[in-house]
Amino acid sequence: MNIRIACNPLFRIKGLLWGADAEDILALMPCNDIHSCFMRRSIDIAFVGHDGKVIKSVRSFPP
């Protein structure tokens, strides 16, 4: 498992689309919304507040 941090537009565009394994994690910082266009599989999502606490989680968000 790899953790990728996307804190600029280039890494956000790349996201998990290219070269990622199924168990890789993508951290979008900061992030107000998520798009799953062109994704091949469902993803699990955790929205984390500034204090590091999970505000909301979504399991198996579809492409």
Secondary structure as GFF3:
##gff-version 3
##sequence-region A 1 63
A	DSSP	beta_strand	3	6	.	.	.	ID=ss1
A	DSSP	alpha_helix	9	14	.	.	.	ID=ss2
A	DSSP	beta_strand	25	28	.	.	.	ID=ss3
A	DSSP	beta_strand	43	48	.	.	.	ID=ss4
A	DSSP	beta_strand	54	61	.	.	.	ID=ss5
###
